[in-house]
Amino acid sequence: MKSMAKYTTDNGSMQVEKHSDVLYRVVTDAGVQGYIERVGPVWVTLHGARLDRCVEVGQSKTLESAVALLARRR
């Protein structure tokens, strides 16, 4: 199961790819920017190209807010 959504920010566009019910990958033209993981009602934003080496940069109540956290890191 892989679905996608595209967000346009002041820093360009970001594509969000759903890999499972709880894991999303965020990609730009420059490559993978990070991941977003749903943990219960919280969206955890992870910055980094590799999931096993990502660093948590914040938690949000919505997927859109979680994507915005990565957009600000660019």
C-alpha positions in Angstrom: 0.0 0.0 0.0 1.6 3.3 -1.1 -0.3 6.5 -1.5 1.0 10.0 -1.9 0.2 13.6 -1.1 2.1 16.7 -2.2 2.6 19.8 -0.1 3.8 23.1 -1.4 5.8 25.3 1.0 7.8 28.5 0.7 10.9 26.3 0.4 9.4 24.2 -2.5 7.3 21.1 -2.6 7.4 18.0 -0.5 5.9 14.6 -1.4 4.5 12.5 1.4 4.5 8.8 0.7 2.4 6.5 2.9 4.2 3.2 3.5 2.0 1.7 6.2 -0.8 2.8 8.5 1.8 4.4 10.8 4.8 5.4 8.6 5.2 8.1 6.0 8.3 9.2 4.1 8.8 12.8 3.1 10.7 13.5 -0.1 11.8 16.6 -2.1 13.7 17.0 -5.3 16.9 16.8 -3.1 15.9 13.4 -1.7 14.4 12.0 1.4 14.1 14.7 4.1 12.6 12.5 6.8 9.8 10.3 8.1 6.6 10.8 10.0 5.4 8.1 12.3 1.9 8.0 13.9 2.0 6.9 17.5 -1.6 6.8 18.7 -3.0 10.4 18.4 0.5 11.9 18.0 2.5 12.4 14.7 6.3 12.1 15.4 8.5 13.9 12.9 11.9 12.4 12.2 14.6 14.2 10.3 17.1 12.3 8.2 17.4 10.2 5.0 17.6 6.9 6.8 14.9 5.7 9.1 17.4 3.9 11.4 19.4 7.1 11.8 16.7 9.8 12.0 16.5 12.3 14.8 13.1 13.3 16.3 12.5 17.0 15.7 9.0 17.3 17.1 5.5 16.0 17.7 2.2 17.2 16.3 -1.5 16.6 16.5 -1.9 16.6 12.7 0.0 15.2 9.7 0.1 18.6 8.1 1.8 20.1 11.2 4.3 17.2 11.2 5.2 17.9 7.5 5.6 21.6 8.4 8.2 20.7 11.0 10.3 19.1 8.2 9.7 22.0 5.8 11.2 24.4 8.4 14.3 22.2 8.6 15.1 22.7 4.9 
